[in-house]
Amino acid sequence: MKNIYLFFFFLSSSAFAQGVLKESLKIKSAILGKDVEYSIYLPADYDKSSRSYPVLYLLHGYTDDETGWTQFGEVQAIADKQIQSGDAAAMIIVMPDAGVSWYINSADGKTKFEDFFIKELIPYIDANYHTRPKKEFRAVAGLSMGGYGTLIMATKHSDLFAAAAPLSAAVFLDDEIVNTPDDRWNNIFGILFGKDLKGKDRLTEHYYKNSPLKIIETANADDLKKVRFYIDCGDDDFLIKGNMALHSTLIDKKIPHEFRVREGAHTWTYWRTALLKY
């Protein structure tokens, strides 16, 4: 009888094995000249297995940090459920703190987050964790500002990512940028593209180099086809117009992708379900 109890104990422990979540670890960045915090999810068998794992880079939204997806996005519970059910492969999930950098290099050169992400963060993760360090085992996803960052990484560095999921991505049409109120421009976009710019003067070369719509419009289609795109935005989201334009631009470019519009708004409730589906 004792052996039967032990059998069911181990069976139960295995069935409900949880991954390990480590929050606010630090990586020293020479490019940014500071420590950058990141959180990481490791699958349940990480310390017990000799295998290597694919990696998902999961990006937070504006004014959030590396704990957004861990605290509000319930990433550990979602990943555990999907992996245990067999709907997802065991994976490592990396969530870096990007501040309000929008994951790009600023026009003034003072903040080069895109360079940090590509040249320091990915190599660091591959060197310090049991990853499968090839494009086909690397994906990127994110919400809002993180959705914008997802598009930046996947379109400008299509040789590094197999899949990308911009969720409620902050994609803007040119006329939305031109007509943005001055205070909003200076407080949100000015540090990226230049303060006190007005009207069409905001549509600079640097802006277009970091506009997902312009990047897709001018990129080599064969390069973009190397990435599997999954786009998801709520029908009540204030960013739905930009996401529909993204969908349209990809159609015009003949880039295969999945586009989902579901009931919902710009909320964590929506993003948790979006991550589950992705």
N, C-alpha and C positions, 0 to 999 in steps of 0.2 A: 504493500500500500504506500509506503514511503516513497518508493521509486515513481509511482504514479503521480503523487503530489509534486515531486521534483520535475517530472516531465511537463506537467501543466504550468508550473512556475516558469520554466525556461521558455515554453511556448508563448505564454502571456508576455514575458519580458521582451521576446523577439518581436512579437506582433506590435508592441507599442513602443519600440525603440525610438528614441528621440535624437535628432541631430544636436550638435553643440553650437551654441551661439556665443560669440565673443564680441563684445562691444567696445568701441572707442580705443582700439589699438593704434599704434603710431608708426608711421613710416617717415623717415627723414628725407626731405626733398631738397636737392641742390638747386633744381630749377626754380622752385618757389621760395627757397631760402627759409624754410620753416618745416616743422613737423606737420604732417597731415594725418588726421584721424580716419580710421575706417573700421567698420564692423564686418564680421565674416561668419557665415554659416558653414559648418562642416557636417557632412552626413554621418549618420549614427555609427557606421562601421569604419570611420576614418582612421582611428587609432588602432584598429584591430586587423586592418587589411593592408596588403602590400600594393593594392591597385592604385591607379591614378584616376583623377576625376575631371570631367568637363567643368567649365567655369561660366557662371552667369554674373556679369557686372550689372548691378541694380542701382539706378541713380535716383536720388531724391529730388524734391521740388524746391521752388524758390523759398528762401528763408529757413528751410529745414536743414538737417545735417545727417550724419552717418547713422543716427538712431531713428530716423523717420520711419523707414521700412520695418525696423525691428520692433518699435513701440506701437506705432499706429497701423502699420501695414500687415502685422501678424505674419511676417515672412517665415518664421520658424514653424508655426503651426501649419501653414499652407504647404511649405516644402515637405515637412514630415508626412503629411497626409498624401500628397501626390506621389512621393517616393515609395511609401509603404504600400500604396494601392497598385503600384506598378505603372501608373500613368505618366511618371517622369523618371528618368534615370537619376541615380544618386549623383549629386553635384555639389560643387562649392559655390557659394553665393557671396560676392564681394560688394560692399556698400561704402564707397568713399565719401568723405565730407568735401563738397565742392564750394561751400559758402554760397555766395551769390555771383559766382564766376560764369554761370551759364555753360560751364565746361569748355570754354573756348579761350584763346589767347586774346587779351584785350588789345585795343588799337594802340595804346600808349606803350605796350610791351612790359608793363609792370606786373601783370598777372598772366602767366602762361600755363593755364590749367590743362589745355589740350595737350601741350608738350609733356607735362607731368604725367598725364594719364597714359599716353602712348609710350613714352620713353622711360618712365620710372615705375609707375604703378603696375602695369602688366608684367614687365620683367621681374619686379620684386615678388609678385604673387607666384609667378612660375618658378622662381628660385627658392621660395621659402615654404611652399605647400605642394602637396602631391597632385599636381595638375597634369593635364594632357595639353602641352603647350603648342598646339597647332590650331590654325584657323577653324577647322571643322569641329573643334570641341570648345569653341568660345562664342558666347552670345552676350548681347547688351540689351537692357530694357530700362525704362524709367518713366516717371510720371511728370506731366507739366513741364517745368524747366528741365527735369530729367528726361522727358520725352524729346525735348529739343536736343539735349546732349546726346541722346541715343541716336538721333538722326545725324548729328554732326560726326559722331564716331563711325557710324556705319556707312555713311556716304563718302566721307573723306578718307576712310581707312578700310575700304571694303576687303582688303587683303587680310585683315585681322579677325573679322567676325563672320560667322556662318549664319547668324540670325539676329534680327533686331526687332524689338517691340516698343515703339513709342506709344505710350498710353496717355490720352488727353494731352497730346504734345502741344507745347507753346509754339505754334507755327503761325506767323502773321503775314498778311498780304502787304504789299508795298504801300497801298493807300492807308492801311491801318497804322503803319509806322509814320507816314507823312503827317497824319492827323492826330497822332498821340499828343495829349496835352503836355506843355513844356515841363511842368513839374514832374510828371510821371516819366517823361523821357530822361530828364537829368537824374532822377532818383533810381531808376531801374536800368535804363539802357545807356545812359551817358558814360558810365564807367567802362562800358564795353566798347562803344563806338565813337565816343567823343561828346562832351557836354556842350550845352548851349547851341546845338545844331537845330535848325528849324526846317520844316517842310521837306522838300526834295533834297536839301543839302544833307539829310540824314542817310540817303541812299548812296553811301560811299563805297569805294572798292572793298574796304574791309567788311562793311556790312554785307555786301553781296557774297563775299567769300565765306560768310557764315550764315547765309540764308538757305535753309534746307530746300526751299522751292527753287531758288536760283542754282544751287549746286546740282540738284537733280536735272534741271532743265539743260544745263551745260555739260554735265558729266558724260563720260563714255558709258553707253547703255550696257555694254558687256561687263563692265566693272560692277555696276549696280546689281546686275543679275546674279552676282556671286553671293548676294546676301538674301536670305528669306525674310521678307518684311511682314509683320503683323501689326496692323494699325487699329486702335480701339479708342473710341470717344463717345461719351454720353450724348444723347439727343438734346439734353438741357444744359450742356456744358457751354460756357461762353467762348470756348475755343473751337467749337464745332466747325465754324466757317473755314478756319485755317486747315483743319484736318480734312475737310471735304476738298479743299484746293490741293492738298497733298495727294489725296487719292486721285484726283483728276490729272495732276501733273505726272504721276506714275503711269496712269493709263496712256497719256499722250506719248510718254517715253517708252511704252510697251514693256514696263518692268512688272513681272509677276509679283503679286502681293495679295494679302488678305486684308479686307477693310470691314470693320465691324462698328455699327452704330447701335448701341443698346440703350434701354431706358435708364437714365441717370444723369447726374450732374458732376461738378468738379469736387468730388468728395472721396474720403478714404473708403467709404462703403463701396463705391464704384470701383476704386483701384484694387481693393482686395479681391473682388470678383474677377477683375481683368487679369490680375496676376495668376489667379487660379486657372483661368482659361488658357492663358499663354503657356 
